[in-house]
Amino acid sequence: MNAEIGLITYGLDRTPTGIARYSRELIAALQRVNANVTILQTEKVMGGKRTVGVRASRFMHGLLTLGQIEIARISRQKKLDLIHDPTGCAPLLLTGARRVVTIHDVIPFVYPETSTRLDWLIYRIWLPRIVQRLDAIITLSEQSKRDILHYLPVKPEKITVIPAAASVRYHRMDGPQIEQALSRYGIRFPYILYVGAIQARKNLTRLLEAYAQVRQWSPKWKLVIVGAPHWKYGPVFEALERLQLTANVHFTGYAAESDLPALYNGASLFVFPSLYEGFGLPVLEAMACGAPVITSNCSSLPEVAGDAAILVNPTDTGELAFAIRQVLEQQDLALNMQQNGIARAQQFSWEHTATRTREVYESLLND
């Protein structure tokens, strides 16, 4: 494909979110499959001759205002045939190039009480006005596609489902590597692990309640929560006090991505009881590292986990506690889940994601 593709980055100069990590992995994978990608950089992170700065766009309000003008200017200057925004905010109103946007989820519609005012403005005001002018939409799961069709004025044929994948850095590791990382965070074996933001949608209050029930059976395992407080996180810490678990739950705060594989590897069990995910990348990351996984039976999570995880109703604390205890006390079950999880994670790859994404570009440019 000889066409010139522009790909917008956003937020790569900060603590990487799931969307920023998706953008970074997609850029690298597209380059591996020989797509002619010019990076429209909204922050000073990447360099190279195929990187160009989008002025005044480091923050979202700038990207959606002055960034519109800048992106249109760059599109003309670089003679871009197509621009892809993997962040979902679609600052493409003024460009004459073909327009592709990855919409990861529609959480501000499904769970408005867990979303910020900026999320509300983008999804309720901006996206409904721009989606009909897009040439294609990529999303990461069939559930997200269904939700996009339900909440936004989009034709089904415009949406292509292309799953993400765990980075190659997520794999089985030996003991010394694991222990070195754990010591940096003050974590001791054995432990149950959660990785993700601390916010209402992640359902951590019920995870704490389930863990309190598990401790009545055995106080052996600590619960390690890896992630930074994000939005409406107060009830999580209120539950921690109410359940008298302060000494038993270890909050690491944000953990460097280079340490996450070791934290997954060291866990006896990974629990991800989120109420809603557009994809749920931590599930694949944990599986790739050999951690048995318990996750929710709703939103996109069953698509990601397949039959390699135990799926539970995330609103049923008793069911969650029973599943946790079941894995911890049955070594054969845990070993089988570990093997199935590794095999499941291997079914996803960034090369596949990039190849499918490139096919979307080609279908538009050959139309």
GUDREN-188334 format. One record per residue (C-alpha): residue in one letter; x, y, z. Coordinates in Angstrom, 3 decimals. Layout:
BEGIN
atom rest = a&px = X&py = Y&pz = Z
...
***
This chain:
BEGIN
atom rest = m&px = 0.000&py = 0.000&pz = 0.000
atom rest = n&px = 1.622&py = 3.258&pz = -1.165
atom rest = a&px = -0.980&py = 5.571&pz = 0.337
atom rest = e&px = 0.069&py = 8.073&pz = 2.999
atom rest = i&px = -1.592&py = 7.465&pz = 6.357
atom rest = g&px = -1.689&py = 9.892&pz = 9.254
atom rest = l&px = -2.178&py = 8.443&pz = 12.729
atom rest = i&px = -2.988&py = 10.735&pz = 15.656
atom rest = t&px = -1.390&py = 10.184&pz = 19.052
atom rest = y&px = -2.686&py = 11.587&pz = 22.322
atom rest = g&px = -1.572&py = 11.258&pz = 25.931
atom rest = l&px = 1.644&py = 9.338&pz = 25.315
atom rest = d&px = 3.612&py = 11.815&pz = 27.442
atom rest = r&px = 1.591&py = 10.915&pz = 30.538
atom rest = t&px = 0.868&py = 7.799&pz = 32.549
atom rest = p&px = -0.343&py = 5.560&pz = 29.695
atom rest = t&px = -4.014&py = 4.635&pz = 29.738
atom rest = g&px = -5.445&py = 1.690&pz = 27.842
atom rest = i&px = -6.140&py = 3.906&pz = 24.826
atom rest = a&px = -2.626&py = 5.363&pz = 24.823
atom rest = r&px = -1.166&py = 1.869&pz = 25.016
atom rest = y&px = -3.403&py = 0.794&pz = 22.131
atom rest = s&px = -2.119&py = 3.724&pz = 20.051
atom rest = r&px = 1.507&py = 2.966&pz = 20.808
atom rest = e&px = 1.215&py = -0.748&pz = 20.008
atom rest = l&px = -0.806&py = -0.070&pz = 16.851
atom rest = i&px = 1.780&py = 2.384&pz = 15.516
atom rest = a&px = 4.607&py = -0.105&pz = 16.028
atom rest = a&px = 2.626&py = -2.961&pz = 14.478
atom rest = l&px = 1.561&py = -0.894&pz = 11.443
atom rest = q&px = 5.196&py = -0.070&pz = 10.827
atom rest = r&px = 6.016&py = -3.797&pz = 10.980
atom rest = v&px = 3.429&py = -4.541&pz = 8.287
atom rest = n&px = 4.885&py = -1.772&pz = 6.095
atom rest = a&px = 2.105&py = 0.778&pz = 6.265
atom rest = n&px = 3.269&py = 4.306&pz = 5.369
atom rest = v&px = 2.355&py = 5.922&pz = 8.672
atom rest = t&px = 3.039&py = 9.549&pz = 9.576
atom rest = i&px = 2.540&py = 10.164&pz = 13.285
atom rest = l&px = 0.562&py = 13.306&pz = 14.092
atom rest = q&px = 2.083&py = 13.914&pz = 17.479
atom rest = t&px = 0.128&py = 15.867&pz = 20.086
atom rest = e&px = 2.957&py = 15.535&pz = 22.618
atom rest = k&px = 6.753&py = 15.435&pz = 22.536
atom rest = v&px = 7.337&py = 11.708&pz = 22.819
atom rest = m&px = 8.184&py = 10.252&pz = 19.432
atom rest = g&px = 10.806&py = 11.479&pz = 17.005
atom rest = g&px = 11.842&py = 10.693&pz = 13.470
atom rest = k&px = 11.232&py = 12.019&pz = 9.999
atom rest = r&px = 7.713&py = 10.519&pz = 9.849
atom rest = t&px = 6.570&py = 12.412&pz = 12.943
atom rest = v&px = 5.000&py = 15.869&pz = 12.847
atom rest = g&px = 3.755&py = 18.002&pz = 15.742
atom rest = v&px = 0.130&py = 19.098&pz = 16.080
atom rest = r&px = 0.473&py = 22.457&pz = 17.809
atom rest = a&px = -1.629&py = 23.399&pz = 20.862
atom rest = s&px = -3.030&py = 19.866&pz = 21.097
atom rest = r&px = -1.404&py = 18.376&pz = 24.190
atom rest = f&px = -4.733&py = 18.488&pz = 26.020
atom rest = m&px = -8.125&py = 17.407&pz = 24.729
atom rest = h&px = -9.720&py = 20.853&pz = 24.524
atom rest = g&px = -6.818&py = 21.980&pz = 22.323
atom rest = l&px = -6.997&py = 18.892&pz = 20.133
atom rest = l&px = -10.709&py = 19.417&pz = 19.468
atom rest = t&px = -10.349&py = 23.150&pz = 18.681
atom rest = l&px = -7.022&py = 24.416&pz = 17.321
atom rest = g&px = -6.032&py = 20.818&pz = 16.630
atom rest = q&px = -8.746&py = 20.617&pz = 13.980
atom rest = i&px = -7.059&py = 23.401&pz = 12.012
atom rest = e&px = -3.597&py = 21.940&pz = 12.537
atom rest = i&px = -4.604&py = 18.456&pz = 11.431
atom rest = a&px = -6.206&py = 19.861&pz = 8.259
atom rest = r&px = -3.039&py = 21.869&pz = 7.533
atom rest = i&px = -0.764&py = 18.858&pz = 8.088
atom rest = s&px = -3.037&py = 16.711&pz = 5.939
atom rest = r&px = -2.594&py = 19.095&pz = 2.991
atom rest = q&px = 1.116&py = 19.651&pz = 3.583
atom rest = k&px = 1.953&py = 15.939&pz = 3.855
atom rest = k&px = -0.587&py = 14.955&pz = 1.186
atom rest = l&px = -2.178&py = 12.422&pz = 3.516
atom rest = d&px = -4.722&py = 10.131&pz = 1.901
atom rest = l&px = -6.254&py = 8.970&pz = 5.172
atom rest = i&px = -6.117&py = 9.975&pz = 8.840
atom rest = h&px = -6.829&py = 7.525&pz = 11.637
atom rest = d&px = -7.618&py = 8.714&pz = 15.138
atom rest = p&px = -7.207&py = 5.776&pz = 17.565
atom rest = t&px = -8.205&py = 7.887&pz = 20.582
atom rest = g&px = -11.930&py = 7.993&pz = 19.776
atom rest = c&px = -12.367&py = 11.771&pz = 19.957
atom rest = a&px = -12.400&py = 12.321&pz = 16.163
atom rest = p&px = -10.760&py = 15.749&pz = 15.613
atom rest = l&px = -11.193&py = 15.346&pz = 11.862
atom rest = l&px = -13.893&py = 17.825&pz = 10.938
atom rest = l&px = -11.795&py = 20.043&pz = 8.646
atom rest = t&px = -9.549&py = 17.543&pz = 6.886
atom rest = g&px = -10.256&py = 16.441&pz = 3.324
atom rest = a&px = -8.543&py = 13.067&pz = 3.819
atom rest = r&px = -10.439&py = 9.845&pz = 4.445
atom rest = r&px = -11.370&py = 9.593&pz = 8.130
atom rest = v&px = -11.088&py = 6.530&pz = 10.376
atom rest = v&px = -11.701&py = 6.564&pz = 14.128
atom rest = t&px = -11.324&py = 3.841&pz = 16.730
atom rest = i&px = -14.216&py = 4.133&pz = 19.191
atom rest = h&px = -13.211&py = 1.876&pz = 22.057
atom rest = d&px = -16.492&py = 1.977&pz = 23.971
atom rest = v&px = -19.502&py = 4.147&pz = 24.765
atom rest = i&px = -19.187&py = 4.102&pz = 28.552
atom rest = p&px = -20.582&py = 7.662&pz = 28.986
atom rest = f&px = -23.878&py = 6.342&pz = 27.577
atom rest = v&px = -23.914&py = 2.971&pz = 29.351
atom rest = y&px = -22.600&py = 4.186&pz = 32.729
atom rest = p&px = -22.992&py = 7.984&pz = 32.682
atom rest = e&px = -22.572&py = 8.189&pz = 36.449
atom rest = t&px = -18.972&py = 6.967&pz = 36.139
atom rest = s&px = -17.922&py = 9.433&pz = 33.423
atom rest = t&px = -16.359&py = 12.872&pz = 33.582
atom rest = r&px = -17.887&py = 16.062&pz = 32.199
atom rest = l&px = -15.376&py = 15.998&pz = 29.336
atom rest = d&px = -16.436&py = 12.440&pz = 28.480
atom rest = w&px = -20.051&py = 13.593&pz = 28.525
atom rest = l&px = -19.309&py = 16.479&pz = 26.138
atom rest = i&px = -17.363&py = 14.292&pz = 23.688
atom rest = y&px = -19.860&py = 11.438&pz = 23.581
atom rest = r&px = -23.160&py = 13.309&pz = 23.995
atom rest = i&px = -22.430&py = 16.474&pz = 22.038
atom rest = w&px = -19.452&py = 15.965&pz = 19.729
atom rest = l&px = -19.512&py = 12.353&pz = 18.475
atom rest = p&px = -23.196&py = 12.290&pz = 17.437
atom rest = r&px = -22.411&py = 15.225&pz = 15.130
atom rest = i&px = -19.234&py = 13.815&pz = 13.607
atom rest = v&px = -19.761&py = 10.037&pz = 13.286
atom rest = q&px = -21.903&py = 10.293&pz = 10.169
atom rest = r&px = -19.041&py = 12.130&pz = 8.438
atom rest = l&px = -16.515&py = 9.383&pz = 9.182
atom rest = d&px = -15.578&py = 6.919&pz = 6.460
atom rest = a&px = -14.995&py = 4.016&pz = 8.849
atom rest = i&px = -15.107&py = 3.164&pz = 12.540
atom rest = i&px = -12.975&py = 0.514&pz = 14.196
atom rest = t&px = -13.919&py = -0.957&pz = 17.551
atom rest = l&px = -12.396&py = -3.756&pz = 19.588
atom rest = s&px = -15.321&py = -6.056&pz = 20.375
atom rest = e&px = -18.716&py = -7.123&pz = 19.103
atom rest = q&px = -20.233&py = -5.766&pz = 22.318
atom rest = s&px = -18.812&py = -2.325&pz = 21.631
atom rest = k&px = -20.137&py = -2.494&pz = 18.074
atom rest = r&px = -23.635&py = -3.270&pz = 19.367
atom rest = d&px = -23.438&py = -0.396&pz = 21.834
atom rest = i&px = -22.139&py = 2.073&pz = 19.234
atom rest = l&px = -25.022&py = 1.155&pz = 16.932
atom rest = h&px = -27.473&py = 1.587&pz = 19.811
atom rest = y&px = -26.270&py = 4.992&pz = 21.002
atom rest = l&px = -24.778&py = 6.695&pz = 17.934
atom rest = p&px = -26.235&py = 7.359&pz = 14.454
atom rest = v&px = -23.958&py = 4.960&pz = 12.584
atom rest = k&px = -24.634&py = 2.438&pz = 9.827
atom rest = p&px = -23.481&py = -1.130&pz = 10.683
atom rest = e&px = -21.414&py = -1.442&pz = 7.509
atom rest = k&px = -19.167&py = 1.410&pz = 8.670
atom rest = i&px = -17.986&py = -0.495&pz = 11.762
atom rest = t&px = -15.234&py = -3.115&pz = 11.724
atom rest = v&px = -14.395&py = -5.136&pz = 14.844
atom rest = i&px = -10.647&py = -5.615&pz = 15.265
atom rest = p&px = -9.516&py = -6.936&pz = 18.675
atom rest = a&px = -6.396&py = -5.672&pz = 20.401
atom rest = a&px = -3.780&py = -7.962&pz = 21.961
atom rest = a&px = -1.374&py = -8.214&pz = 24.846
atom rest = s&px = 2.065&py = -6.816&pz = 24.138
atom rest = v&px = 4.879&py = -9.321&pz = 23.648
atom rest = r&px = 6.336&py = -8.130&pz = 26.970
atom rest = y&px = 3.612&py = -10.135&pz = 28.713
atom rest = h&px = 4.859&py = -13.712&pz = 29.035
atom rest = r&px = 5.971&py = -16.281&pz = 31.594
atom rest = m&px = 8.979&py = -15.234&pz = 33.685
atom rest = d&px = 11.360&py = -16.949&pz = 36.080
atom rest = g&px = 11.426&py = -16.510&pz = 39.858
atom rest = p&px = 14.249&py = -13.954&pz = 40.318
atom rest = q&px = 12.682&py = -11.499&pz = 37.837
atom rest = i&px = 9.354&py = -11.753&pz = 39.634
atom rest = e&px = 10.829&py = -11.319&pz = 43.099
atom rest = q&px = 12.819&py = -8.229&pz = 42.104
atom rest = a&px = 9.696&py = -6.483&pz = 40.838
atom rest = l&px = 7.612&py = -7.511&pz = 43.838
atom rest = s&px = 10.215&py = -6.139&pz = 46.239
atom rest = r&px = 9.957&py = -2.717&pz = 44.579
atom rest = y&px = 6.285&py = -2.570&pz = 45.544
atom rest = g&px = 6.508&py = -4.311&pz = 48.898
atom rest = i&px = 4.439&py = -7.275&pz = 47.698
atom rest = r&px = 4.797&py = -10.712&pz = 49.268
atom rest = f&px = 3.540&py = -14.115&pz = 48.154
atom rest = p&px = 0.825&py = -15.363&pz = 47.984
atom rest = y&px = -1.525&py = -12.746&pz = 46.613
atom rest = i&px = -4.648&py = -12.148&pz = 44.552
atom rest = l&px = -4.188&py = -9.408&pz = 41.934
atom rest = y&px = -6.281&py = -6.682&pz = 40.350
atom rest = v&px = -4.821&py = -4.285&pz = 37.747
atom rest = g&px = -6.682&py = -1.226&pz = 36.506
atom rest = a&px = -7.944&py = 2.193&pz = 37.495
atom rest = i&px = -9.549&py = 2.693&pz = 40.891
atom rest = q&px = -12.992&py = 3.961&pz = 39.931
atom rest = a&px = -16.650&py = 3.070&pz = 40.336
atom rest = r&px = -17.054&py = 1.183&pz = 37.048
atom rest = k&px = -14.314&py = -1.281&pz = 37.962
atom rest = n&px = -16.493&py = -2.683&pz = 40.769
atom rest = l&px = -13.740&py = -2.757&pz = 43.393
atom rest = t&px = -16.145&py = -2.299&pz = 46.298
atom rest = r&px = -17.696&py = -5.686&pz = 45.541
atom rest = l&px = -14.228&py = -7.188&pz = 45.038
atom rest = l&px = -13.341&py = -6.059&pz = 48.573
atom rest = e&px = -16.581&py = -7.531&pz = 49.914
atom rest = a&px = -15.870&py = -10.850&pz = 48.178
atom rest = y&px = -12.295&py = -10.829&pz = 49.456
atom rest = a&px = -13.586&py = -10.296&pz = 53.014
atom rest = q&px = -15.632&py = -13.484&pz = 52.609
atom rest = v&px = -12.603&py = -15.365&pz = 51.264
atom rest = r&px = -10.573&py = -14.308&pz = 54.302
atom rest = q&px = -13.105&py = -16.025&pz = 56.565
atom rest = w&px = -12.102&py = -19.248&pz = 54.810
atom rest = s&px = -8.379&py = -18.519&pz = 54.728
atom rest = p&px = -6.437&py = -15.334&pz = 55.618
atom rest = k&px = -3.416&py = -16.613&pz = 53.705
atom rest = w&px = -3.800&py = -14.501&pz = 50.571
atom rest = k&px = -3.451&py = -10.755&pz = 50.461
atom rest = l&px = -5.232&py = -8.690&pz = 47.829
atom rest = v&px = -2.978&py = -6.469&pz = 45.706
atom rest = i&px = -4.649&py = -3.607&pz = 43.827
atom rest = v&px = -2.445&py = -2.061&pz = 41.134
atom rest = g&px = -3.652&py = 1.230&pz = 39.702
atom rest = a&px = -4.187&py = 4.888&pz = 40.444
atom rest = p&px = -7.368&py = 6.547&pz = 41.756
atom rest = h&px = -9.245&py = 7.894&pz = 38.768
atom rest = w&px = -12.849&py = 9.016&pz = 39.181
atom rest = k&px = -15.358&py = 8.625&pz = 42.018
atom rest = y&px = -13.049&py = 6.287&pz = 43.905
atom rest = g&px = -14.164&py = 7.332&pz = 47.407
atom rest = p&px = -16.512&py = 4.359&pz = 48.017
atom rest = v&px = -13.608&py = 1.931&pz = 47.475
atom rest = f&px = -11.663&py = 3.315&pz = 50.423
atom rest = e&px = -14.831&py = 3.645&pz = 52.488
atom rest = a&px = -15.459&py = -0.088&pz = 51.937
atom rest = l&px = -11.864&py = -0.838&pz = 52.886
atom rest = e&px = -12.430&py = 0.812&pz = 56.274
atom rest = r&px = -15.900&py = -0.652&pz = 56.761
atom rest = l&px = -14.678&py = -4.191&pz = 56.096
atom rest = q&px = -11.583&py = -3.674&pz = 58.273
atom rest = l&px = -9.266&py = -4.770&pz = 55.456
atom rest = t&px = -6.709&py = -1.962&pz = 55.649
atom rest = a&px = -3.930&py = -4.306&pz = 56.770
atom rest = n&px = -4.821&py = -6.977&pz = 54.219
atom rest = v&px = -5.184&py = -5.030&pz = 50.963
atom rest = h&px = -2.053&py = -3.607&pz = 49.386
atom rest = f&px = -2.505&py = -0.599&pz = 47.093
atom rest = t&px = 0.597&py = -0.073&pz = 44.944
atom rest = g&px = -0.630&py = 3.016&pz = 43.108
atom rest = y&px = 0.419&py = 3.272&pz = 39.486
atom rest = a&px = 2.940&py = 0.578&pz = 38.560
atom rest = a&px = 5.441&py = 0.982&pz = 35.742
atom rest = e&px = 4.402&py = -1.023&pz = 32.706
atom rest = s&px = 7.791&py = -2.711&pz = 32.718
atom rest = d&px = 6.903&py = -4.219&pz = 36.118
atom rest = l&px = 3.395&py = -5.411&pz = 35.260
atom rest = p&px = 4.448&py = -8.736&pz = 33.663
atom rest = a&px = 6.206&py = -9.734&pz = 36.887
atom rest = l&px = 3.221&py = -8.713&pz = 39.026
atom rest = y&px = 0.922&py = -10.850&pz = 36.864
atom rest = n&px = 3.386&py = -13.752&pz = 36.932
atom rest = g&px = 3.604&py = -13.746&pz = 40.708
atom rest = a&px = -0.148&py = -13.751&pz = 41.323
atom rest = s&px = -1.997&py = -16.849&pz = 42.482
atom rest = l&px = -5.088&py = -15.441&pz = 40.797
atom rest = f&px = -6.084&py = -12.394&pz = 38.755
atom rest = v&px = -9.570&py = -10.974&pz = 39.393
atom rest = f&px = -11.140&py = -8.380&pz = 37.085
atom rest = p&px = -14.813&py = -7.878&pz = 38.057
atom rest = s&px = -15.464&py = -4.759&pz = 35.973
atom rest = l&px = -19.057&py = -3.781&pz = 35.250
atom rest = y&px = -18.251&py = -2.706&pz = 31.695
atom rest = e&px = -15.270&py = -2.832&pz = 29.334
atom rest = g&px = -14.932&py = -2.048&pz = 25.665
atom rest = f&px = -12.299&py = -4.782&pz = 25.490
atom rest = g&px = -10.574&py = -5.570&pz = 28.800
atom rest = l&px = -6.895&py = -5.815&pz = 27.927
atom rest = p&px = -5.725&py = -6.729&pz = 31.483
atom rest = v&px = -7.494&py = -10.073&pz = 31.089
atom rest = l&px = -5.298&py = -11.000&pz = 28.118
atom rest = e&px = -2.180&py = -9.652&pz = 29.813
atom rest = a&px = -2.796&py = -11.782&pz = 32.901
atom rest = m&px = -3.476&py = -14.876&pz = 30.797
atom rest = a&px = -0.306&py = -14.355&pz = 28.753
atom rest = c&px = 1.640&py = -14.314&pz = 32.022
atom rest = g&px = 0.063&py = -17.527&pz = 33.272
atom rest = a&px = -2.261&py = -16.143&pz = 35.929
atom rest = p&px = -5.627&py = -17.911&pz = 36.343
atom rest = v&px = -8.356&py = -15.346&pz = 35.614
atom rest = i&px = -11.779&py = -14.622&pz = 37.069
atom rest = t&px = -13.693&py = -11.897&pz = 35.264
atom rest = s&px = -17.221&py = -10.650&pz = 34.596
atom rest = n&px = -19.812&py = -12.363&pz = 32.435
atom rest = c&px = -20.946&py = -9.055&pz = 30.905
atom rest = s&px = -19.924&py = -6.473&pz = 28.285
atom rest = s&px = -16.959&py = -7.528&pz = 26.125
atom rest = l&px = -15.193&py = -9.615&pz = 28.761
atom rest = p&px = -16.594&py = -13.023&pz = 27.703
atom rest = e&px = -15.363&py = -12.309&pz = 24.147
atom rest = v&px = -11.864&py = -11.654&pz = 25.430
atom rest = a&px = -11.669&py = -14.465&pz = 27.983
atom rest = g&px = -13.359&py = -17.183&pz = 25.933
atom rest = d&px = -13.528&py = -20.422&pz = 27.915
atom rest = a&px = -10.136&py = -19.839&pz = 29.569
atom rest = a&px = -11.485&py = -17.892&pz = 32.570
atom rest = i&px = -14.199&py = -18.298&pz = 35.180
atom rest = l&px = -16.968&py = -15.818&pz = 34.363
atom rest = v&px = -19.116&py = -14.475&pz = 37.199
atom rest = n&px = -21.968&py = -12.050&pz = 37.699
atom rest = p&px = -20.017&py = -8.981&pz = 38.886
atom rest = t&px = -22.935&py = -7.765&pz = 41.000
atom rest = d&px = -23.130&py = -11.048&pz = 42.970
atom rest = t&px = -20.528&py = -10.817&pz = 45.731
atom rest = g&px = -21.195&py = -14.365&pz = 46.922
atom rest = e&px = -20.638&py = -15.807&pz = 43.451
atom rest = l&px = -17.392&py = -13.880&pz = 43.114
atom rest = a&px = -16.159&py = -15.049&pz = 46.519
atom rest = f&px = -17.030&py = -18.671&pz = 45.709
atom rest = a&px = -15.112&py = -18.512&pz = 42.417
atom rest = i&px = -12.053&py = -17.045&pz = 44.112
atom rest = r&px = -12.047&py = -19.724&pz = 46.778
atom rest = q&px = -12.608&py = -22.448&pz = 44.166
atom rest = v&px = -9.468&py = -21.478&pz = 42.219
atom rest = l&px = -7.302&py = -20.972&pz = 45.297
atom rest = e&px = -8.129&py = -24.316&pz = 46.887
atom rest = q&px = -8.076&py = -26.460&pz = 43.717
atom rest = q&px = -4.554&py = -26.602&pz = 42.313
atom rest = d&px = -5.567&py = -28.756&pz = 39.357
atom rest = l&px = -8.203&py = -26.202&pz = 38.351
atom rest = a&px = -5.720&py = -23.339&pz = 38.661
atom rest = l&px = -3.133&py = -25.184&pz = 36.546
atom rest = n&px = -5.697&py = -25.965&pz = 33.856
atom rest = m&px = -6.825&py = -22.312&pz = 33.786
atom rest = q&px = -3.213&py = -21.217&pz = 33.526
atom rest = q&px = -2.568&py = -23.409&pz = 30.487
atom rest = n&px = -5.839&py = -22.460&pz = 28.807
atom rest = g&px = -5.187&py = -18.789&pz = 29.482
atom rest = i&px = -1.765&py = -18.828&pz = 27.838
atom rest = a&px = -3.260&py = -20.540&pz = 24.787
atom rest = r&px = -6.125&py = -18.030&pz = 24.690
atom rest = a&px = -3.803&py = -15.012&pz = 24.825
atom rest = q&px = -1.788&py = -16.438&pz = 21.933
atom rest = q&px = -4.890&py = -16.249&pz = 19.721
atom rest = f&px = -4.529&py = -12.450&pz = 19.717
atom rest = s&px = -1.587&py = -10.574&pz = 18.190
atom rest = w&px = -0.741&py = -6.999&pz = 17.276
atom rest = e&px = 0.366&py = -8.136&pz = 13.826
atom rest = h&px = -3.158&py = -9.410&pz = 13.223
atom rest = t&px = -4.599&py = -6.151&pz = 14.573
atom rest = a&px = -2.348&py = -4.089&pz = 12.299
atom rest = t&px = -3.046&py = -6.235&pz = 9.239
atom rest = r&px = -6.807&py = -5.958&pz = 9.734
atom rest = t&px = -6.488&py = -2.205&pz = 10.308
atom rest = r&px = -4.469&py = -1.829&pz = 7.145
atom rest = e&px = -7.200&py = -3.723&pz = 5.269
atom rest = v&px = -9.719&py = -1.107&pz = 6.452
atom rest = y&px = -7.453&py = 1.622&pz = 5.046
atom rest = e&px = -7.074&py = -0.215&pz = 1.742
atom rest = s&px = -10.808&py = -0.812&pz = 1.347
atom rest = l&px = -11.449&py = 2.916&pz = 1.686
atom rest = l&px = -8.635&py = 4.045&pz = -0.564
atom rest = n&px = -9.476&py = 1.522&pz = -3.292
atom rest = d&px = -13.164&py = 2.359&pz = -3.170
***
